[in-house]
């Protein structure tokens, strides 16, 4: 299987939305980019619009909390 590529793009967000996403990412021990990708991937999977063929752990699994 070919490795999936990541493509950068500009995303403009309202300040309040960005702050809320940043706090949520911090709570889940993710980067802001990782949190946005997690939420998009989860929404696409739930809507039946993403067929994830990547190997490895489920990309929408919850983050591991450090005790």
Secondary structure, DSSP 8 states (H G I E B T S, - for coil): --------------HHHHHHHHHHHHHTT--HHHHHHHHHHHHHHHTT-------SS-TTS------
